[in-house]
Amino acid sequence: MPASPVILGMDCRLYYNTNGLADEGGGTWIELTNVQDVTVNEELNETDASTRLSARAGFDTVVTTTAKVSVDFKMMRVPTDTGFQAIETAYENRDFIAIRVTDGDFATSGTKWVKFDAQVVKFAKNEPLKEASTVDVSLKPTFSPYAPSRGTV
């Protein structure tokens, strides 16, 4: 049976680097397998490019500038999991962590990715009465010697 043309969320991947720098050599990319739903937020900033021509027609116009990216995910609260420990430690120490998100296996040709040195800006502990405890995590690019980047394998 041929592979589905639809990208399934369960086939996407989220990695962190033990070296801590997204573009520096060394370190190992380790998949965070203890995650549930992942959202990669990408948005372009814009600047006003309205002209008298567009204004006479009743419209404002824009030109896009830089991009914003963030990664939000839910993670099972398993203190012995090394990925959980890496995220929690980065949050508690206000340190950065290198992150790479892919829409498939990084070894597969055609896989798209985005990576950046991130800070954990949200680490919200969920403690529902009748469910497993989880954390909601939000990562955003931080000041680093390496710019965020994206590409295709």
Rosetta constraint file for C-alpha pairs under 8 A:
AtomPair CA 7 CA 11 HARMONIC 7.23 0.50
AtomPair CA 7 CA 12 HARMONIC 7.92 0.50
AtomPair CA 7 CA 103 HARMONIC 7.27 0.50
AtomPair CA 7 CA 104 HARMONIC 7.88 0.50
AtomPair CA 8 CA 12 HARMONIC 7.01 0.50
AtomPair CA 9 CA 103 HARMONIC 7.81 0.50
AtomPair CA 11 CA 103 HARMONIC 7.01 0.50
AtomPair CA 11 CA 104 HARMONIC 5.29 0.50
AtomPair CA 11 CA 105 HARMONIC 7.16 0.50
AtomPair CA 12 CA 101 HARMONIC 7.68 0.50
AtomPair CA 12 CA 102 HARMONIC 5.68 0.50
AtomPair CA 12 CA 103 HARMONIC 4.33 0.50
AtomPair CA 12 CA 104 HARMONIC 4.35 0.50
AtomPair CA 12 CA 105 HARMONIC 6.90 0.50
AtomPair CA 13 CA 31 HARMONIC 6.76 0.50
AtomPair CA 13 CA 32 HARMONIC 7.62 0.50
AtomPair CA 13 CA 101 HARMONIC 5.80 0.50
AtomPair CA 13 CA 102 HARMONIC 5.13 0.50
AtomPair CA 13 CA 103 HARMONIC 6.38 0.50
AtomPair CA 13 CA 104 HARMONIC 6.05 0.50
AtomPair CA 13 CA 105 HARMONIC 6.76 0.50
AtomPair CA 14 CA 31 HARMONIC 5.70 0.50
AtomPair CA 14 CA 32 HARMONIC 5.58 0.50
AtomPair CA 14 CA 33 HARMONIC 7.70 0.50
AtomPair CA 14 CA 99 HARMONIC 7.31 0.50
AtomPair CA 14 CA 100 HARMONIC 5.95 0.50
AtomPair CA 14 CA 101 HARMONIC 4.58 0.50
AtomPair CA 14 CA 102 HARMONIC 6.47 0.50
AtomPair CA 15 CA 29 HARMONIC 5.88 0.50
AtomPair CA 15 CA 30 HARMONIC 5.21 0.50
AtomPair CA 15 CA 31 HARMONIC 4.18 0.50
AtomPair CA 15 CA 32 HARMONIC 5.42 0.50
AtomPair CA 15 CA 99 HARMONIC 5.68 0.50
AtomPair CA 15 CA 100 HARMONIC 5.07 0.50
AtomPair CA 15 CA 101 HARMONIC 6.28 0.50
AtomPair CA 16 CA 20 HARMONIC 7.80 0.50
AtomPair CA 16 CA 29 HARMONIC 5.54 0.50
AtomPair CA 16 CA 30 HARMONIC 5.48 0.50
AtomPair CA 16 CA 31 HARMONIC 6.55 0.50
AtomPair CA 16 CA 32 HARMONIC 7.03 0.50
AtomPair CA 16 CA 83 HARMONIC 7.96 0.50
AtomPair CA 16 CA 97 HARMONIC 6.81 0.50
AtomPair CA 16 CA 98 HARMONIC 5.36 0.50
AtomPair CA 16 CA 99 HARMONIC 4.57 0.50
AtomPair CA 16 CA 100 HARMONIC 6.30 0.50
AtomPair CA 17 CA 21 HARMONIC 7.02 0.50
AtomPair CA 17 CA 22 HARMONIC 7.02 0.50
AtomPair CA 17 CA 27 HARMONIC 6.07 0.50
AtomPair CA 17 CA 28 HARMONIC 5.38 0.50
AtomPair CA 17 CA 29 HARMONIC 4.43 0.50
AtomPair CA 17 CA 30 HARMONIC 6.15 0.50
AtomPair CA 17 CA 97 HARMONIC 7.07 0.50
AtomPair CA 17 CA 98 HARMONIC 5.23 0.50
AtomPair CA 17 CA 99 HARMONIC 6.60 0.50
AtomPair CA 18 CA 27 HARMONIC 5.10 0.50
AtomPair CA 18 CA 28 HARMONIC 5.47 0.50
AtomPair CA 18 CA 29 HARMONIC 6.66 0.50
AtomPair CA 18 CA 30 HARMONIC 7.43 0.50
AtomPair CA 18 CA 98 HARMONIC 7.86 0.50
AtomPair CA 19 CA 24 HARMONIC 7.97 0.50
AtomPair CA 19 CA 26 HARMONIC 6.43 0.50
AtomPair CA 19 CA 27 HARMONIC 4.21 0.50
AtomPair CA 19 CA 28 HARMONIC 6.81 0.50
AtomPair CA 19 CA 98 HARMONIC 7.71 0.50
AtomPair CA 20 CA 27 HARMONIC 7.59 0.50
AtomPair CA 20 CA 96 HARMONIC 6.90 0.50
AtomPair CA 20 CA 97 HARMONIC 4.98 0.50
AtomPair CA 20 CA 98 HARMONIC 4.87 0.50
AtomPair CA 20 CA 117 HARMONIC 7.30 0.50
AtomPair CA 21 CA 97 HARMONIC 7.03 0.50
AtomPair CA 21 CA 98 HARMONIC 5.22 0.50
AtomPair CA 21 CA 116 HARMONIC 8.00 0.50
AtomPair CA 21 CA 117 HARMONIC 6.05 0.50
AtomPair CA 21 CA 146 HARMONIC 7.68 0.50
AtomPair CA 22 CA 98 HARMONIC 4.80 0.50
AtomPair CA 22 CA 99 HARMONIC 6.73 0.50
AtomPair CA 22 CA 100 HARMONIC 7.77 0.50
AtomPair CA 22 CA 115 HARMONIC 6.43 0.50
AtomPair CA 22 CA 116 HARMONIC 5.49 0.50
AtomPair CA 22 CA 117 HARMONIC 5.56 0.50
AtomPair CA 22 CA 146 HARMONIC 7.06 0.50
AtomPair CA 23 CA 146 HARMONIC 6.18 0.50
AtomPair CA 31 CA 83 HARMONIC 7.97 0.50
AtomPair CA 32 CA 83 HARMONIC 5.61 0.50
AtomPair CA 33 CA 83 HARMONIC 7.82 0.50
AtomPair CA 34 CA 75 HARMONIC 5.81 0.50
AtomPair CA 34 CA 76 HARMONIC 5.96 0.50
AtomPair CA 34 CA 81 HARMONIC 7.77 0.50
AtomPair CA 34 CA 83 HARMONIC 7.28 0.50
AtomPair CA 34 CA 84 HARMONIC 7.45 0.50
AtomPair CA 35 CA 73 HARMONIC 6.80 0.50
AtomPair CA 35 CA 74 HARMONIC 5.74 0.50
AtomPair CA 35 CA 75 HARMONIC 4.27 0.50
AtomPair CA 35 CA 76 HARMONIC 6.36 0.50
AtomPair CA 36 CA 73 HARMONIC 6.79 0.50
AtomPair CA 36 CA 74 HARMONIC 5.35 0.50
AtomPair CA 36 CA 75 HARMONIC 5.92 0.50
AtomPair CA 36 CA 76 HARMONIC 7.59 0.50
AtomPair CA 37 CA 73 HARMONIC 5.51 0.50
AtomPair CA 37 CA 74 HARMONIC 5.72 0.50
AtomPair CA 38 CA 71 HARMONIC 7.09 0.50
AtomPair CA 38 CA 72 HARMONIC 5.76 0.50
AtomPair CA 38 CA 73 HARMONIC 4.29 0.50
AtomPair CA 38 CA 74 HARMONIC 6.84 0.50
AtomPair CA 39 CA 71 HARMONIC 5.70 0.50
AtomPair CA 39 CA 72 HARMONIC 5.11 0.50
AtomPair CA 39 CA 73 HARMONIC 6.18 0.50
AtomPair CA 40 CA 69 HARMONIC 7.13 0.50
AtomPair CA 40 CA 70 HARMONIC 6.00 0.50
AtomPair CA 40 CA 71 HARMONIC 4.61 0.50
AtomPair CA 40 CA 72 HARMONIC 6.55 0.50
AtomPair CA 40 CA 101 HARMONIC 7.93 0.50
AtomPair CA 41 CA 68 HARMONIC 7.77 0.50
AtomPair CA 41 CA 69 HARMONIC 5.39 0.50
AtomPair CA 41 CA 70 HARMONIC 5.14 0.50
AtomPair CA 41 CA 71 HARMONIC 6.07 0.50
AtomPair CA 41 CA 72 HARMONIC 7.78 0.50
AtomPair CA 42 CA 67 HARMONIC 6.93 0.50
AtomPair CA 42 CA 68 HARMONIC 5.64 0.50
AtomPair CA 42 CA 69 HARMONIC 4.54 0.50
AtomPair CA 42 CA 70 HARMONIC 6.80 0.50
AtomPair CA 43 CA 67 HARMONIC 5.66 0.50
AtomPair CA 43 CA 68 HARMONIC 5.18 0.50
AtomPair CA 43 CA 69 HARMONIC 6.56 0.50
AtomPair CA 44 CA 64 HARMONIC 6.05 0.50
AtomPair CA 44 CA 65 HARMONIC 6.52 0.50
AtomPair CA 44 CA 66 HARMONIC 5.92 0.50
AtomPair CA 44 CA 67 HARMONIC 4.31 0.50
AtomPair CA 44 CA 68 HARMONIC 6.09 0.50
AtomPair CA 45 CA 64 HARMONIC 5.70 0.50
AtomPair CA 45 CA 65 HARMONIC 5.36 0.50
AtomPair CA 45 CA 66 HARMONIC 5.48 0.50
AtomPair CA 45 CA 67 HARMONIC 5.80 0.50
AtomPair CA 45 CA 68 HARMONIC 7.13 0.50
AtomPair CA 46 CA 62 HARMONIC 6.08 0.50
AtomPair CA 46 CA 63 HARMONIC 5.56 0.50
AtomPair CA 46 CA 64 HARMONIC 4.24 0.50
AtomPair CA 46 CA 65 HARMONIC 5.37 0.50
AtomPair CA 46 CA 66 HARMONIC 7.65 0.50
AtomPair CA 47 CA 62 HARMONIC 5.51 0.50
AtomPair CA 47 CA 63 HARMONIC 5.47 0.50
AtomPair CA 47 CA 64 HARMONIC 6.30 0.50
AtomPair CA 47 CA 65 HARMONIC 6.84 0.50
AtomPair CA 48 CA 60 HARMONIC 7.45 0.50
AtomPair CA 48 CA 61 HARMONIC 6.23 0.50
AtomPair CA 48 CA 62 HARMONIC 4.68 0.50
AtomPair CA 48 CA 63 HARMONIC 6.59 0.50
AtomPair CA 49 CA 60 HARMONIC 7.37 0.50
AtomPair CA 49 CA 61 HARMONIC 5.15 0.50
AtomPair CA 49 CA 62 HARMONIC 4.64 0.50
AtomPair CA 49 CA 63 HARMONIC 5.96 0.50
AtomPair CA 50 CA 54 HARMONIC 6.08 0.50
AtomPair CA 50 CA 55 HARMONIC 6.65 0.50
AtomPair CA 50 CA 59 HARMONIC 7.59 0.50
AtomPair CA 50 CA 60 HARMONIC 5.00 0.50
AtomPair CA 50 CA 61 HARMONIC 4.65 0.50
AtomPair CA 50 CA 62 HARMONIC 6.63 0.50
AtomPair CA 51 CA 55 HARMONIC 6.00 0.50
AtomPair CA 51 CA 60 HARMONIC 7.76 0.50
AtomPair CA 51 CA 61 HARMONIC 7.65 0.50
AtomPair CA 52 CA 56 HARMONIC 5.94 0.50
AtomPair CA 53 CA 57 HARMONIC 6.58 0.50
AtomPair CA 54 CA 58 HARMONIC 6.36 0.50
AtomPair CA 54 CA 59 HARMONIC 5.21 0.50
AtomPair CA 54 CA 60 HARMONIC 6.29 0.50
AtomPair CA 54 CA 61 HARMONIC 6.93 0.50
AtomPair CA 55 CA 59 HARMONIC 5.17 0.50
AtomPair CA 55 CA 60 HARMONIC 6.22 0.50
AtomPair CA 69 CA 140 HARMONIC 6.69 0.50
AtomPair CA 69 CA 141 HARMONIC 7.25 0.50
AtomPair CA 70 CA 138 HARMONIC 7.01 0.50
AtomPair CA 70 CA 139 HARMONIC 5.58 0.50
AtomPair CA 70 CA 140 HARMONIC 4.69 0.50
AtomPair CA 70 CA 141 HARMONIC 7.07 0.50
AtomPair CA 71 CA 138 HARMONIC 5.71 0.50
AtomPair CA 71 CA 139 HARMONIC 5.13 0.50
AtomPair CA 71 CA 140 HARMONIC 6.70 0.50
AtomPair CA 72 CA 136 HARMONIC 7.29 0.50
AtomPair CA 72 CA 137 HARMONIC 5.56 0.50
AtomPair CA 72 CA 138 HARMONIC 4.35 0.50
AtomPair CA 72 CA 139 HARMONIC 6.34 0.50
AtomPair CA 73 CA 136 HARMONIC 5.88 0.50
AtomPair CA 73 CA 137 HARMONIC 5.32 0.50
AtomPair CA 73 CA 138 HARMONIC 6.60 0.50
AtomPair CA 74 CA 134 HARMONIC 6.62 0.50
AtomPair CA 74 CA 135 HARMONIC 5.67 0.50
AtomPair CA 74 CA 136 HARMONIC 4.60 0.50
AtomPair CA 74 CA 137 HARMONIC 6.14 0.50
AtomPair CA 75 CA 84 HARMONIC 7.56 0.50
AtomPair CA 75 CA 134 HARMONIC 5.51 0.50
AtomPair CA 75 CA 135 HARMONIC 5.30 0.50
AtomPair CA 75 CA 136 HARMONIC 6.51 0.50
AtomPair CA 75 CA 137 HARMONIC 7.38 0.50
AtomPair CA 76 CA 132 HARMONIC 7.40 0.50
AtomPair CA 76 CA 133 HARMONIC 6.49 0.50
AtomPair CA 76 CA 134 HARMONIC 4.43 0.50
AtomPair CA 76 CA 135 HARMONIC 6.46 0.50
AtomPair CA 77 CA 84 HARMONIC 7.22 0.50
AtomPair CA 77 CA 132 HARMONIC 7.80 0.50
AtomPair CA 77 CA 133 HARMONIC 5.55 0.50
AtomPair CA 77 CA 134 HARMONIC 4.65 0.50
AtomPair CA 77 CA 135 HARMONIC 6.15 0.50
AtomPair CA 78 CA 84 HARMONIC 6.61 0.50
AtomPair CA 79 CA 84 HARMONIC 6.43 0.50
AtomPair CA 79 CA 85 HARMONIC 6.39 0.50
AtomPair CA 80 CA 84 HARMONIC 7.58 0.50
AtomPair CA 80 CA 85 HARMONIC 7.15 0.50
AtomPair CA 81 CA 85 HARMONIC 6.23 0.50
AtomPair CA 82 CA 86 HARMONIC 6.13 0.50
AtomPair CA 83 CA 87 HARMONIC 6.35 0.50
AtomPair CA 84 CA 88 HARMONIC 6.02 0.50
AtomPair CA 85 CA 89 HARMONIC 5.82 0.50
AtomPair CA 86 CA 90 HARMONIC 6.12 0.50
AtomPair CA 87 CA 91 HARMONIC 6.24 0.50
AtomPair CA 87 CA 97 HARMONIC 7.69 0.50
AtomPair CA 87 CA 120 HARMONIC 7.25 0.50
AtomPair CA 88 CA 92 HARMONIC 6.08 0.50
AtomPair CA 88 CA 123 HARMONIC 7.55 0.50
AtomPair CA 89 CA 93 HARMONIC 5.92 0.50
AtomPair CA 89 CA 95 HARMONIC 7.87 0.50
AtomPair CA 90 CA 94 HARMONIC 5.69 0.50
AtomPair CA 90 CA 95 HARMONIC 4.77 0.50
AtomPair CA 90 CA 96 HARMONIC 5.93 0.50
AtomPair CA 90 CA 97 HARMONIC 6.45 0.50
AtomPair CA 90 CA 119 HARMONIC 7.16 0.50
AtomPair CA 90 CA 120 HARMONIC 6.56 0.50
AtomPair CA 91 CA 95 HARMONIC 6.61 0.50
AtomPair CA 91 CA 119 HARMONIC 7.15 0.50
AtomPair CA 91 CA 120 HARMONIC 5.09 0.50
AtomPair CA 91 CA 121 HARMONIC 7.19 0.50
AtomPair CA 91 CA 122 HARMONIC 7.81 0.50
AtomPair CA 91 CA 123 HARMONIC 7.04 0.50
AtomPair CA 94 CA 119 HARMONIC 6.90 0.50
AtomPair CA 94 CA 120 HARMONIC 7.36 0.50
AtomPair CA 95 CA 119 HARMONIC 6.39 0.50
AtomPair CA 96 CA 117 HARMONIC 6.15 0.50
AtomPair CA 96 CA 118 HARMONIC 5.16 0.50
AtomPair CA 96 CA 119 HARMONIC 4.67 0.50
AtomPair CA 96 CA 120 HARMONIC 7.31 0.50
AtomPair CA 96 CA 142 HARMONIC 7.18 0.50
AtomPair CA 97 CA 117 HARMONIC 5.58 0.50
AtomPair CA 97 CA 118 HARMONIC 5.24 0.50
AtomPair CA 97 CA 119 HARMONIC 6.39 0.50
AtomPair CA 98 CA 115 HARMONIC 7.30 0.50
AtomPair CA 98 CA 116 HARMONIC 5.80 0.50
AtomPair CA 98 CA 117 HARMONIC 4.30 0.50
AtomPair CA 98 CA 118 HARMONIC 5.92 0.50
AtomPair CA 99 CA 115 HARMONIC 5.40 0.50
AtomPair CA 99 CA 116 HARMONIC 5.54 0.50
AtomPair CA 99 CA 117 HARMONIC 6.17 0.50
AtomPair CA 99 CA 118 HARMONIC 6.61 0.50
AtomPair CA 100 CA 113 HARMONIC 6.72 0.50
AtomPair CA 100 CA 114 HARMONIC 5.68 0.50
AtomPair CA 100 CA 115 HARMONIC 4.11 0.50
AtomPair CA 100 CA 116 HARMONIC 6.70 0.50
AtomPair CA 101 CA 113 HARMONIC 5.48 0.50
AtomPair CA 101 CA 114 HARMONIC 5.50 0.50
AtomPair CA 101 CA 115 HARMONIC 6.37 0.50
AtomPair CA 102 CA 106 HARMONIC 6.68 0.50
AtomPair CA 102 CA 111 HARMONIC 6.62 0.50
AtomPair CA 102 CA 112 HARMONIC 5.62 0.50
AtomPair CA 102 CA 113 HARMONIC 4.26 0.50
AtomPair CA 102 CA 114 HARMONIC 6.72 0.50
AtomPair CA 103 CA 111 HARMONIC 5.92 0.50
AtomPair CA 103 CA 112 HARMONIC 5.68 0.50
AtomPair CA 103 CA 113 HARMONIC 6.60 0.50
AtomPair CA 104 CA 108 HARMONIC 7.27 0.50
AtomPair CA 104 CA 111 HARMONIC 5.56 0.50
AtomPair CA 104 CA 112 HARMONIC 7.47 0.50
AtomPair CA 105 CA 111 HARMONIC 6.75 0.50
AtomPair CA 106 CA 111 HARMONIC 6.16 0.50
AtomPair CA 106 CA 153 HARMONIC 6.91 0.50
AtomPair CA 107 CA 111 HARMONIC 7.91 0.50
AtomPair CA 107 CA 153 HARMONIC 7.49 0.50
AtomPair CA 108 CA 153 HARMONIC 6.97 0.50
AtomPair CA 109 CA 152 HARMONIC 7.74 0.50
AtomPair CA 109 CA 153 HARMONIC 5.19 0.50
AtomPair CA 110 CA 152 HARMONIC 5.76 0.50
AtomPair CA 110 CA 153 HARMONIC 5.34 0.50
AtomPair CA 111 CA 152 HARMONIC 5.46 0.50
AtomPair CA 111 CA 153 HARMONIC 5.29 0.50
AtomPair CA 112 CA 150 HARMONIC 7.49 0.50
AtomPair CA 112 CA 151 HARMONIC 5.76 0.50
AtomPair CA 112 CA 152 HARMONIC 4.28 0.50
AtomPair CA 112 CA 153 HARMONIC 6.41 0.50
AtomPair CA 113 CA 150 HARMONIC 5.48 0.50
AtomPair CA 113 CA 151 HARMONIC 5.50 0.50
AtomPair CA 113 CA 152 HARMONIC 6.12 0.50
AtomPair CA 113 CA 153 HARMONIC 7.82 0.50
AtomPair CA 114 CA 148 HARMONIC 7.42 0.50
AtomPair CA 114 CA 149 HARMONIC 5.71 0.50
AtomPair CA 114 CA 150 HARMONIC 4.10 0.50
AtomPair CA 114 CA 151 HARMONIC 6.57 0.50
AtomPair CA 115 CA 148 HARMONIC 5.81 0.50
AtomPair CA 115 CA 149 HARMONIC 5.58 0.50
AtomPair CA 115 CA 150 HARMONIC 6.31 0.50
AtomPair CA 116 CA 141 HARMONIC 5.86 0.50
AtomPair CA 116 CA 142 HARMONIC 8.00 0.50
AtomPair CA 116 CA 146 HARMONIC 7.67 0.50
AtomPair CA 116 CA 147 HARMONIC 6.86 0.50
AtomPair CA 116 CA 148 HARMONIC 4.38 0.50
AtomPair CA 116 CA 149 HARMONIC 6.57 0.50
AtomPair CA 117 CA 141 HARMONIC 5.56 0.50
AtomPair CA 117 CA 142 HARMONIC 5.95 0.50
AtomPair CA 117 CA 143 HARMONIC 7.81 0.50
AtomPair CA 117 CA 144 HARMONIC 6.63 0.50
AtomPair CA 117 CA 146 HARMONIC 7.51 0.50
AtomPair CA 117 CA 148 HARMONIC 7.12 0.50
AtomPair CA 118 CA 139 HARMONIC 5.74 0.50
AtomPair CA 118 CA 140 HARMONIC 5.11 0.50
AtomPair CA 118 CA 141 HARMONIC 4.30 0.50
AtomPair CA 118 CA 142 HARMONIC 5.11 0.50
AtomPair CA 119 CA 139 HARMONIC 5.61 0.50
AtomPair CA 119 CA 140 HARMONIC 5.65 0.50
AtomPair CA 119 CA 141 HARMONIC 6.39 0.50
AtomPair CA 119 CA 142 HARMONIC 5.84 0.50
AtomPair CA 120 CA 137 HARMONIC 6.97 0.50
AtomPair CA 120 CA 138 HARMONIC 5.86 0.50
AtomPair CA 120 CA 139 HARMONIC 4.67 0.50
AtomPair CA 120 CA 140 HARMONIC 6.79 0.50
AtomPair CA 121 CA 137 HARMONIC 7.56 0.50
AtomPair CA 121 CA 138 HARMONIC 5.62 0.50
AtomPair CA 121 CA 139 HARMONIC 5.82 0.50
AtomPair CA 121 CA 140 HARMONIC 6.89 0.50
AtomPair CA 122 CA 136 HARMONIC 7.00 0.50
AtomPair CA 122 CA 137 HARMONIC 5.13 0.50
AtomPair CA 122 CA 138 HARMONIC 4.84 0.50
AtomPair CA 122 CA 139 HARMONIC 7.21 0.50
AtomPair CA 123 CA 135 HARMONIC 6.12 0.50
AtomPair CA 123 CA 136 HARMONIC 5.66 0.50
AtomPair CA 123 CA 137 HARMONIC 4.78 0.50
AtomPair CA 123 CA 138 HARMONIC 6.93 0.50
AtomPair CA 124 CA 135 HARMONIC 5.19 0.50
AtomPair CA 124 CA 136 HARMONIC 4.98 0.50
AtomPair CA 124 CA 137 HARMONIC 6.61 0.50
AtomPair CA 125 CA 133 HARMONIC 7.28 0.50
AtomPair CA 125 CA 134 HARMONIC 6.02 0.50
AtomPair CA 125 CA 135 HARMONIC 4.42 0.50
AtomPair CA 125 CA 136 HARMONIC 6.60 0.50
AtomPair CA 126 CA 133 HARMONIC 5.52 0.50
AtomPair CA 126 CA 134 HARMONIC 5.14 0.50
AtomPair CA 126 CA 135 HARMONIC 5.63 0.50
AtomPair CA 126 CA 136 HARMONIC 7.46 0.50
AtomPair CA 127 CA 131 HARMONIC 7.63 0.50
AtomPair CA 127 CA 132 HARMONIC 7.28 0.50
AtomPair CA 127 CA 133 HARMONIC 4.82 0.50
AtomPair CA 127 CA 134 HARMONIC 6.92 0.50
AtomPair CA 128 CA 132 HARMONIC 7.01 0.50
AtomPair CA 128 CA 133 HARMONIC 6.51 0.50
AtomPair CA 141 CA 148 HARMONIC 7.05 0.50
